[in-house]
Amino acid sequence: MRSAIRSAATSASIATHARSSSPSRPRWRTASPLRASVEISAKTRLLTVIGDPVAHSLSPAMHNAACRALGLDAVYVALRVPAPSLVPFLAAQAAIGGAGNVTVPHKAAVERSLSRKTDVCARVGACNTFWTEDGSVVGDNTDVIGVSAALERLGAIHKGERWLVVGTGGSARATAVAAADRGATLFVRSRDDGRARAFVAWANSTGAATSVAKGPIEVDVAINATPLGLAGHDPLPVDLNHIPGVQRALDLVYAPGETRWVHALRERGIVAADGREMLVQQGAAAFARFFPGTDAPTEVMRAAVQRALRA
């Protein structure tokens, strides 16, 4: 017997349980205004995004829209997994043939826990996508693809460009690998000098020509890889007077109406975008890992993200 599930597009959290007229067919209802009815059976494939917190993730909205568009019997949910539960969670995924995504703060910890991973995952030192092969969980990092593709939509990427990345976390590491692959020179800025120096040492070891940025700097591309911008009162990640001559900018943060930094850049005539395109592009690459041989419906995924951010 199949039971009907009301699935929130932006969260896997189940808010309330309302009994239907038939006691043998329970109906679950979420509090989110973004709802889509999907039928769940024992054959339905379960995909997950894990993090702590994770309720803010737009990945369920994006991937569920993709599965519906292609008629796939799969559902994608967000699961809050505390750090002590990561290893048992991965073991369970290996046992059931699971797949999904990883968000903050678990990307580095999951990468360290994997016995099998792609070269890109190992280079970045962070895992954002996993699936199961022959009883083992395999990890990848599609954030690198996401950064490169999002930058390409802002304009052609040329070898020898100078990129500035603000931040030293997982997204900054993916940016460094993308810079190395594209032949860009990378500069990093951080409020913590020690972290900036450690990041430079790591990035250079991956093949990215990297140095610490201090004061104003001439760059072609600026990338915000910090959380600054999630709150409306946040300061700008970098003073625009410190990046004279910048041509394109990518804010890896996304928010309804886009971020203050993106608006400030555009007011100066600079081509800029927030992180929703990176989300879509890394998601499309992950979708191809979940369903080998199936082209991700990128336009459907992009539209789902846009709808979620307007809600």
C-alpha positions, -999 to 999 in steps of 0.1 A, spaced: 0 0 0 13 35 -9 9 63 16 6 99 5 33 123 18 30 160 17 66 171 12 80 206 18 100 219 -11 126 236 11 128 213 41 124 177 51 111 186 85 77 170 92 57 195 111 23 178 119 6 145 115 -31 147 105 -51 115 102 -70 109 70 -105 94 69 -89 60 64 -67 50 94 -46 27 72 -36 56 50 -18 83 72 -12 117 56 17 138 66 15 176 64 43 202 65 41 237 77 59 251 46 39 270 20 59 253 -7 43 219 -9 42 192 -36 24 159 -33 45 129 -40 37 92 -36 61 72 -15 64 34 -16 89 8 -6 105 12 -41 109 49 -38 146 59 -38 155 82 -9 180 110 -14 192 133 14 211 164 22 227 164 56 240 192 77 235 208 111 215 230 107 200 220 74 164 233 74 174 263 53 186 242 24 170 247 -10 184 214 -23 151 195 -16 131 220 -37 156 218 -65 160 180 -66 124 171 -60 114 193 -89 140 175 -111 127 141 -101 91 151 -108 100 165 -142 116 133 -152 91 110 -136 117 94 -113 105 74 -83 127 92 -59 123 118 -31 149 141 -17 148 152 20 169 173 44 182 155 75 198 172 105 228 149 113 249 160 144 286 155 140 288 124 163 263 106 141 282 111 108 300 78 108 270 57 117 250 77 91 275 69 63 275 32 73 237 31 71 239 48 36 264 22 25 240 -6 37 209 8 19 226 21 -12 220 57 -3 230 89 -20 228 126 -14 246 158 -6 265 173 24 264 209 35 280 228 64 296 220 87 302 184 76 319 186 42 355 181 55 345 155 81 327 134 55 356 136 31 379 123 59 355 95 66 353 81 31 374 52 19 365 60 -18 364 94 -33 370 112 -66 403 130 -72 385 164 -70 370 155 -37 405 146 -24 420 178 -38 394 200 -22 394 181 11 357 184 13 327 162 1 294 177 -9 280 147 -29 279 110 -21 264 78 -36 269 41 -32 289 17 -53 294 -20 -45 284 -15 -8 307 15 -3 299 52 -1 318 72 -27 323 110 -24 327 138 -48 329 176 -48 307 192 -73 312 227 -58 342 231 -81 319 226 -112 294 250 -96 319 278 -91 333 275 -126 299 273 -143 285 302 -123 315 323 -133 311 313 -169 276 326 -169 290 360 -159 314 360 -188 342 340 -203 370 328 -180 405 334 -194 437 318 -183 459 342 -163 430 361 -147 434 373 -112 408 361 -87 401 373 -52 384 349 -28 371 362 5 371 334 31 390 302 38 363 276 43 350 247 21 336 270 -7 369 289 -8 387 256 -12 365 247 -41 372 281 -56 409 275 -53 407 242 -71 386 259 -98 412 286 -101 440 260 -105 420 242 -132 413 274 -151 449 288 -148 439 318 -127 461 335 -101 443 335 -67 444 360 -39 428 352 -5 415 376 21 405 366 56 399 384 89 423 357 104 458 361 92 468 327 104 440 310 84 448 330 54 485 319 55 474 282 60 450 285 31 477 299 9 500 270 18 473 245 11 461 261 -22 496 263 -36 500 226 -29 470 219 -51 485 238 -80 467 272 -75 492 301 -75 479 318 -44 490 346 -21 474 367 7 456 399 -3 461 429 19 447 464 12 434 474 -22 442 449 -50 437 448 -88 417 417 -97 395 406 -126 371 385 -105 360 388 -68 343 359 -50 326 360 -16 330 326 1 320 337 36 285 337 52 284 375 51 252 386 34 229 360 49 217 387 73 206 420 60 227 440 85 259 421 76 288 443 65 299 438 29 325 410 25 350 434 8 350 471 4 344 479 -33 371 506 -30 396 477 -23 389 460 -56 393 487 -82 390 474 -118 371 443 -109 350 431 -138 329 403 -124 319 392 -90 302 361 -75 286 361 -41 283 324 -30 256 335 -5 221 336 -19 190 354 -5 156 366 -17 161 397 -38 199 389 -39 225 402 -15 236 438 -6 270 431 -20 255 421 -54 234 453 -55 263 475 -45 285 459 -73 258 464 -99 253 500 -89 289 505 -100 283 488 -133 301 455 -123 286 422 -136 276 403 -104 254 374 -93 246 357 -60 251 320 -52 219 306 -66 235 297 -100 263 279 -82 237 260 -62 220 249 -94 251 239 -113 266 219 -84 232 203 -80 229 194 -116 264 178 -114 253 159 -83 221 148 -100 242 131 -127 260 112 -100 227 100 -85 212 90 -118 241 80 -142 232 84 -178 204 109 -170 207 145 -180 198 168 -152 169 192 -161 189 223 -152 162 248 -163 136 230 -140 161 231 -111 169 268 -117 132 276 -118 126 257 -85 153 277 -68 139 310 -81 105 300 -68 118 290 -34 137 323 -30 105 343 -39 84 324 -13 
